[in-house]
Amino acid sequence: MALAQSVSLDLGGSGTGSTARLVQLTALIGLLSLAPSLLVMATAFARIVIVLSLLRSAIGAQGIPPNPVLIGLALFLTFFVMQPVIEASWVQGLQPMLAGQVAELEGLARAAEPFRKFMAVNARDSDLALFLDLAQLPAPASPDQTPWRALVPAFMVSELKRGFEIGFLMFLPFLVIDLVAASLLMSLGMMMLPPSVVALPFKIIFFVMVDGWRLVSASLVQGFAGN
Protein backbone atom coordinates (compact mmCIF):
# COMPACT_ATOMS: atom_id res chain seq x y z
CA MET A 1 0.00 0.00 0.00
CA ALA A 2 1.57 3.27 -1.11
CA LEU A 3 2.10 5.91 1.54
CA ALA A 4 1.28 9.49 0.61
CA GLN A 5 4.07 11.97 1.27
CA SER A 6 3.55 15.66 1.81
CA VAL A 7 5.96 18.15 0.30
CA SER A 8 6.16 21.68 1.64
CA LEU A 9 8.14 24.69 0.48
CA ASP A 10 9.32 27.07 3.19
CA LEU A 11 9.51 30.65 1.93
CA GLY A 12 10.44 32.10 5.27
CA GLY A 13 7.04 32.71 6.83
CA SER A 14 4.05 34.68 5.65
CA GLY A 15 3.63 38.30 4.71
CA THR A 16 5.72 40.58 2.56
CA GLY A 17 8.93 38.60 3.21
CA SER A 18 7.56 35.39 1.71
CA THR A 19 6.08 37.30 -1.22
CA ALA A 20 9.44 38.91 -1.96
CA ARG A 21 11.20 35.54 -1.87
CA LEU A 22 8.58 34.04 -4.15
CA VAL A 23 9.13 36.88 -6.62
CA GLN A 24 12.91 36.33 -6.40
CA LEU A 25 12.49 32.61 -7.04
CA THR A 26 10.25 33.26 -10.03
CA ALA A 27 12.71 35.80 -11.43
CA LEU A 28 15.59 33.35 -11.00
CA ILE A 29 13.72 30.57 -12.82
CA GLY A 30 12.86 32.98 -15.62
CA LEU A 31 16.48 34.11 -15.88
CA LEU A 32 17.71 30.52 -16.09
CA SER A 33 15.21 29.74 -18.83
CA LEU A 34 16.51 32.73 -20.82
CA ALA A 35 20.17 31.82 -20.31
CA PRO A 36 20.66 30.25 -23.79
CA SER A 37 19.15 33.30 -25.46
CA LEU A 38 21.27 35.65 -23.36
CA LEU A 39 24.35 33.65 -24.33
CA VAL A 40 23.60 34.30 -27.99
CA MET A 41 22.40 37.90 -27.68
CA ALA A 42 24.91 39.52 -25.35
CA THR A 43 28.18 37.63 -25.93
CA ALA A 44 30.68 36.75 -28.63
CA PHE A 45 29.01 33.38 -29.29
CA ALA A 46 27.02 34.36 -32.39
CA ARG A 47 30.00 35.57 -34.41
CA ILE A 48 32.21 32.67 -33.37
CA VAL A 49 29.70 29.92 -34.16
CA ILE A 50 28.84 31.51 -37.54
CA VAL A 51 32.51 31.64 -38.53
CA LEU A 52 33.16 28.06 -37.45
CA SER A 53 30.05 26.82 -39.28
CA LEU A 54 31.05 28.61 -42.49
CA LEU A 55 34.57 27.22 -42.13
CA ARG A 56 33.18 23.70 -41.99
CA SER A 57 31.11 24.40 -45.09
CA ALA A 58 34.14 25.81 -46.89
CA ILE A 59 36.21 22.71 -46.19
CA GLY A 60 33.36 20.57 -47.48
CA ALA A 61 33.77 17.65 -45.07
CA GLN A 62 30.27 16.32 -44.35
CA GLY A 63 29.64 16.75 -40.63
CA ILE A 64 33.34 17.08 -39.75
CA PRO A 65 33.93 18.42 -37.18
CA PRO A 66 30.62 17.24 -35.69
CA ASN A 67 28.18 19.70 -34.15
CA PRO A 68 29.06 18.92 -30.49
CA VAL A 69 32.74 19.63 -31.19
CA LEU A 70 31.93 22.81 -33.11
CA ILE A 71 29.56 24.12 -30.44
CA GLY A 72 32.01 23.15 -27.68
CA LEU A 73 34.85 25.07 -29.32
CA ALA A 74 32.56 28.06 -29.86
CA LEU A 75 31.52 28.00 -26.20
CA PHE A 76 35.07 27.84 -24.85
CA LEU A 77 36.23 30.62 -27.18
CA THR A 78 33.22 32.65 -26.06
CA PHE A 79 34.09 32.17 -22.39
CA PHE A 80 37.71 33.10 -23.17
CA VAL A 81 36.62 36.34 -24.84
CA MET A 82 33.99 37.15 -22.21
CA GLN A 83 36.07 36.30 -19.12
CA PRO A 84 37.00 39.95 -18.31
CA VAL A 85 33.36 40.96 -18.78
CA ILE A 86 32.08 38.13 -16.57
CA GLU A 87 34.63 38.93 -13.86
CA ALA A 88 33.68 42.62 -13.90
CA SER A 89 30.00 41.68 -13.74
CA TRP A 90 30.65 39.46 -10.73
CA VAL A 91 32.75 42.01 -8.83
CA GLN A 92 30.58 45.04 -9.56
CA GLY A 93 27.12 43.54 -9.23
CA LEU A 94 26.61 39.91 -8.33
CA GLN A 95 29.06 39.67 -5.44
CA PRO A 96 27.71 42.73 -3.56
CA MET A 97 24.14 41.56 -4.22
CA LEU A 98 24.79 38.08 -2.82
CA ALA A 99 26.55 39.62 0.18
CA GLY A 100 23.47 41.74 0.89
CA GLN A 101 25.32 45.03 0.33
CA VAL A 102 22.97 46.20 -2.43
CA ALA A 103 19.38 45.44 -3.41
CA GLU A 104 18.61 42.81 -6.02
CA LEU A 105 17.57 45.22 -8.76
CA GLU A 106 20.59 47.45 -8.21
CA GLY A 107 22.90 44.44 -8.17
CA LEU A 108 21.49 43.12 -11.43
CA ALA A 109 21.79 46.57 -13.02
CA ARG A 110 25.43 46.78 -11.96
CA ALA A 111 26.09 43.26 -13.22
CA ALA A 112 24.64 44.14 -16.62
CA GLU A 113 26.82 47.23 -17.13
CA PRO A 114 29.98 45.35 -18.25
CA PHE A 115 27.89 43.53 -20.87
CA ARG A 116 26.42 46.85 -22.00
CA LYS A 117 29.92 48.29 -22.49
CA PHE A 118 31.09 45.18 -24.34
CA MET A 119 28.16 45.31 -26.74
CA ALA A 120 28.47 49.07 -27.23
CA VAL A 121 32.16 48.82 -28.12
CA ASN A 122 31.62 45.98 -30.60
CA ALA A 123 28.42 47.27 -32.21
CA ARG A 124 28.82 49.34 -35.37
CA ASP A 125 27.87 53.00 -35.17
CA SER A 126 25.62 52.67 -38.21
CA ASP A 127 23.64 49.84 -36.60
CA LEU A 128 23.30 51.78 -33.35
CA ALA A 129 22.07 54.81 -35.27
CA LEU A 130 19.60 52.66 -37.22
CA PHE A 131 17.89 51.15 -34.19
CA LEU A 132 17.92 54.43 -32.29
CA ASP A 133 16.15 55.98 -35.25
CA LEU A 134 13.66 53.09 -35.51
CA ALA A 135 12.89 53.39 -31.80
CA GLN A 136 12.69 57.20 -32.10
CA LEU A 137 15.20 57.60 -29.29
CA PRO A 138 17.67 60.50 -28.96
CA ALA A 139 21.34 59.79 -29.56
CA PRO A 140 23.10 59.07 -26.23
CA ALA A 141 26.11 61.02 -25.05
CA SER A 142 28.28 57.92 -25.51
CA PRO A 143 27.67 54.47 -27.09
CA ASP A 144 27.77 52.68 -23.73
CA GLN A 145 24.72 54.70 -22.64
CA THR A 146 22.59 53.32 -25.48
CA PRO A 147 19.25 51.90 -24.23
CA TRP A 148 19.01 48.12 -24.19
CA ARG A 149 16.14 48.00 -26.69
CA ALA A 150 18.41 49.56 -29.33
CA LEU A 151 21.77 48.19 -28.19
CA VAL A 152 20.96 44.47 -28.26
CA PRO A 153 19.58 44.28 -31.84
CA ALA A 154 22.34 46.61 -33.08
CA PHE A 155 24.98 44.37 -31.51
CA MET A 156 23.43 41.21 -32.97
CA VAL A 157 23.19 42.67 -36.48
CA SER A 158 26.81 43.82 -36.24
CA GLU A 159 27.91 40.37 -35.14
CA LEU A 160 26.03 38.70 -37.99
CA LYS A 161 27.63 41.03 -40.54
CA ARG A 162 31.14 40.50 -39.19
CA GLY A 163 30.63 36.75 -38.99
CA PHE A 164 29.62 36.55 -42.65
CA GLU A 165 32.48 38.86 -43.68
CA ILE A 166 35.03 36.61 -42.00
CA GLY A 167 33.35 33.52 -43.43
CA PHE A 168 33.51 34.96 -46.97
CA LEU A 169 37.24 35.63 -46.64
CA MET A 170 37.82 32.08 -45.38
CA PHE A 171 35.86 30.63 -48.29
CA LEU A 172 38.15 32.14 -50.95
CA PRO A 173 41.23 29.85 -50.65
CA PHE A 174 39.05 26.74 -50.50
CA LEU A 175 37.09 27.97 -53.52
CA VAL A 176 40.36 28.29 -55.45
CA ILE A 177 41.20 24.67 -54.61
CA ASP A 178 37.75 23.58 -55.84
CA LEU A 179 38.22 25.47 -59.12
CA VAL A 180 41.68 24.00 -59.68
CA ALA A 181 40.39 20.49 -59.01
CA ALA A 182 37.44 20.98 -61.39
CA SER A 183 39.70 22.35 -64.14
CA LEU A 184 42.15 19.48 -63.71
CA LEU A 185 39.42 16.86 -63.96
CA MET A 186 37.96 18.50 -67.07
CA SER A 187 41.37 18.61 -68.75
CA LEU A 188 41.85 14.91 -68.01
CA GLY A 189 38.38 14.07 -69.30
CA MET A 190 37.29 12.70 -65.92
CA MET A 191 34.00 14.57 -65.84
CA MET A 192 32.12 11.82 -64.01
CA LEU A 193 34.32 12.19 -60.92
CA PRO A 194 32.97 14.88 -58.54
CA PRO A 195 35.55 17.67 -58.03
CA SER A 196 34.71 17.80 -54.33
CA VAL A 197 36.06 14.26 -53.85
CA VAL A 198 39.43 15.28 -55.31
CA ALA A 199 39.55 18.70 -53.65
CA LEU A 200 38.68 17.55 -50.11
CA PRO A 201 42.05 15.98 -49.18
CA PHE A 202 43.92 18.97 -50.61
CA LYS A 203 41.75 21.38 -48.63
CA ILE A 204 42.34 19.39 -45.46
CA ILE A 205 46.12 19.23 -45.89
CA PHE A 206 46.19 22.94 -46.79
CA PHE A 207 44.26 23.82 -43.63
CA VAL A 208 46.53 21.62 -41.51
CA MET A 209 49.76 22.99 -43.02
CA VAL A 210 48.82 26.62 -42.32
CA ASP A 211 47.74 25.65 -38.77
CA GLY A 212 44.24 26.81 -39.57
CA TRP A 213 42.59 26.14 -36.23
CA ARG A 214 45.17 28.26 -34.41
CA LEU A 215 44.84 31.09 -36.94
CA VAL A 216 41.05 31.07 -36.86
CA SER A 217 40.89 30.91 -33.05
CA ALA A 218 43.42 33.72 -32.64
CA SER A 219 41.67 35.89 -35.23
CA LEU A 220 38.28 35.40 -33.58
CA VAL A 221 39.57 36.27 -30.11
CA GLN A 222 41.59 39.27 -31.28
CA GLY A 223 38.73 40.52 -33.43
CA PHE A 224 36.74 41.70 -30.43
CA ALA A 225 37.41 45.18 -29.10
CA GLY A 226 39.23 45.10 -25.78
CA ASN A 227 41.04 41.80 -26.46
C-alpha positions, 0 to 999 in steps of 0.5 A: 500500500503506497504511503502518501508523502507531503511536500512543503516549500518554506519561503520564510514565513508569511507576509511581505517577506515570503512574497518577496522571496517568491518573486525572487524565485520566479525571477531566478527561474525565468532568468535561467530559462533565458540563459541560452538566449542571453548567451547568444544575444549579449556575448561573442558566441554568435559571431564565433559559431557563424565563422566556425560553421562557415569554415566547416562548409568551406572545407566541405567535409560532411559533418566534420567536425561534428556539431558537439565539437563545433559548439564546444569550441565556440563555447570555450572561445566565447568564455575566453573572450567574455572572461573579463566581462564576466569577472567585472559583472561578478565584482561590480554587481553579483558579489555585492548583491549576494553579500546583501550590500545592495538590493537585487535590482541594483545588483542586477543593473550593476552586473549588466553594465559590463555587458552593455559596455562590451556590446556598445564597443563591438556594435557598429555605429551605423547599426546603433544609429539605425535602431535608435532611429527606428525606436525614435530615441535620442542619440546618447552622449556615448555608445555605452549609454545606449538603451538596451532595446536599441543596443541588443539588436544593433549588436546582434546585427553587427555580429552577424555582418562581421561573422559573414564577412570573416566567413567569406574571406575564409571561403576564398582559398578553398574555392580556389582549390575547388576550381583548380580540381574541377579544371584538372578533372575537365582537362583529363576528361574525368567529368564523371568524378565529382571535383569535391572528392578530389579537392577535399584531401587537398583542402584538409592538408592545406588547412593543416599545413597553415595551422588553420585552427590556431589562426582562426581561433586567434583571429576570432579572439583578437577581433573583439574590441578590448582583447 
